[in-house]
Amino acid sequence: MIESVTLSHQRARPNPTYDDFMVQLGCHLEEMAEFLAELSFEDNSDHILDEAIANVVTLATRLKCKATAVNIPDRHNFLKELTDGLVTAAGVAHCADMSFCSAVEEVNRSNWSKFDENGQPTFDKHGKIKKGERYSESNLNGMY
């Protein structure tokens, strides 16, 4: 499954540039903010979560608009932390009794539907892949 997810990114950006990296990193952080927004605290400390979300959204926006530049000082550790994120996400889903593998397959199917009839993506003004007329939302019913 990871190969198919990676293939969609390779199709969208066969020769990624630094700007592509910045946009994708911004998109990744945007998804993290949306993930955090699906949580709430039981002890009335939602303000901590709200602050974290606001900071992540600000950083994501700055990256996508290329208003901030980042470097990867240690590529080995950067890749390790990316993959740790995937592994721990699977663990969170498992502990929440959710079907992570099935959900990844369905979200990947949905993401591929953003591509046009020729299998090509279209991008917004910041370089993010747009949802085209063939787009169909993921259906995660029965997976949670």
C-alpha positions as CSV (number, residue, x, y, z in Angstrom):
1,M,0.0,0.0,0.0
2,I,2.8,2.4,0.8
3,E,4.1,1.9,-2.7
4,S,0.8,3.1,-4.2
5,V,0.8,6.2,-1.9
6,T,4.4,7.0,-2.9
7,L,3.5,6.4,-6.6
8,S,0.8,9.1,-6.5
9,H,3.4,11.6,-5.2
10,Q,5.9,10.5,-7.8
11,R,3.3,10.9,-10.5
12,A,2.4,14.4,-9.3
13,R,6.0,15.5,-8.9
14,P,8.4,13.3,-10.9
15,N,11.3,15.7,-10.2
16,P,10.5,17.4,-6.9
17,T,12.0,20.7,-6.1
18,Y,12.8,22.4,-2.8
19,D,9.5,24.4,-3.3
20,D,7.6,21.1,-3.7
21,F,9.2,19.9,-0.5
22,M,8.1,23.0,1.3
23,V,4.5,22.6,0.0
24,Q,4.3,18.9,0.9
25,L,5.7,19.6,4.4
26,G,3.1,22.3,4.8
27,C,0.4,19.9,3.7
28,H,1.7,17.3,6.1
29,L,1.5,19.8,9.0
30,E,-1.9,20.9,7.8
31,E,-3.1,17.3,8.2
32,M,-1.5,17.2,11.7
33,A,-3.5,20.3,12.7
34,E,-6.7,18.7,11.3
35,F,-5.9,15.5,13.3
36,L,-5.4,17.5,16.5
37,A,-8.7,19.3,15.9
38,E,-10.5,16.0,16.1
39,L,-9.4,15.7,19.8
40,S,-10.8,17.2,23.0
41,F,-9.7,17.1,26.5
42,E,-11.9,15.8,29.3
43,D,-10.3,18.1,31.9
44,N,-11.2,21.5,30.4
45,S,-7.7,22.2,29.0
46,D,-8.8,22.5,25.3
47,H,-7.0,25.9,25.2
48,I,-3.7,24.0,25.1
49,L,-4.9,22.0,22.1
50,D,-6.2,25.2,20.5
51,E,-2.8,26.9,20.8
52,A,-1.0,23.9,19.4
53,I,-3.4,23.8,16.4
54,A,-3.0,27.5,15.8
55,N,0.8,27.2,15.8
56,V,0.8,24.2,13.5
57,V,-1.6,25.9,11.1
58,T,0.5,29.0,11.0
59,L,3.6,27.0,10.2
60,A,1.8,24.9,7.6
61,T,0.6,28.1,5.9
62,R,4.0,29.7,5.9
63,L,5.6,26.6,4.4
64,K,2.9,26.3,1.7
65,C,3.3,30.0,0.8
66,K,7.0,29.7,1.0
67,A,7.2,32.4,3.6
68,T,9.5,30.3,5.7
69,A,12.4,28.2,4.7
70,V,13.6,25.0,6.4
71,N,16.5,22.6,6.0
72,I,17.0,19.0,7.0
73,P,20.3,19.0,9.0
74,D,20.2,15.2,9.5
75,R,18.4,13.3,6.7
76,H,18.8,10.0,8.6
77,N,17.0,11.2,11.7
78,F,14.4,13.1,9.6
79,L,13.4,9.9,7.7
80,K,13.4,8.0,11.0
81,E,11.0,10.5,12.5
82,L,8.7,10.4,9.5
83,T,8.5,6.7,9.6
84,D,8.0,6.7,13.4
85,G,5.0,8.9,12.8
86,L,3.5,6.3,10.4
87,V,4.2,3.5,12.9
88,T,2.8,5.4,15.9
89,A,-0.3,6.4,13.8
90,A,-1.0,2.7,13.2
91,G,-0.6,2.1,16.9
92,V,-3.0,4.9,17.8
93,A,-5.6,3.5,15.3
94,H,-5.2,0.0,16.7
95,C,-5.6,1.2,20.3
96,A,-8.7,3.1,19.2
97,D,-10.1,0.0,17.6
98,M,-9.9,1.4,14.1
99,S,-9.0,-0.4,10.8
100,F,-5.9,1.6,9.9
101,C,-4.8,-0.5,6.8
102,S,-8.3,-0.4,5.3
103,A,-8.5,3.3,6.0
104,V,-5.2,4.0,4.3
105,E,-6.3,2.0,1.2
106,E,-9.6,4.0,1.0
107,V,-7.9,7.4,1.5
108,N,-5.3,6.5,-1.1
109,R,-8.1,5.5,-3.5
110,S,-9.8,8.9,-2.8
111,N,-6.5,10.8,-3.3
112,W,-5.9,9.0,-6.7
113,S,-9.4,10.3,-7.7
114,K,-7.9,13.8,-7.7
115,F,-6.0,12.9,-10.8
116,D,-7.6,13.7,-14.2
117,E,-8.7,11.1,-16.9
118,N,-5.1,11.1,-18.1
119,G,-3.7,10.3,-14.7
120,Q,-2.3,13.8,-14.2
121,P,-2.8,16.1,-11.2
122,T,-3.7,19.8,-11.2
123,F,-2.3,22.1,-8.6
124,D,-3.6,25.1,-6.7
125,K,-1.7,28.4,-6.6
126,H,0.5,27.1,-3.8
127,G,1.4,23.8,-5.5
128,K,-1.1,21.6,-3.6
129,I,-2.9,18.9,-5.6
130,K,-6.5,20.1,-6.2
131,K,-9.7,18.0,-6.1
132,G,-10.8,17.8,-9.7
133,E,-14.2,16.8,-11.2
134,R,-13.4,13.1,-10.8
135,Y,-12.7,13.4,-7.0
136,S,-14.6,11.2,-4.7
137,E,-14.4,11.5,-0.9
138,S,-13.1,8.6,1.1
139,N,-15.7,6.4,2.8
140,L,-14.4,5.2,6.1
141,N,-17.7,3.8,7.3
142,G,-17.2,0.5,9.2
143,M,-13.6,1.2,9.8
144,Y,-14.0,3.0,13.2
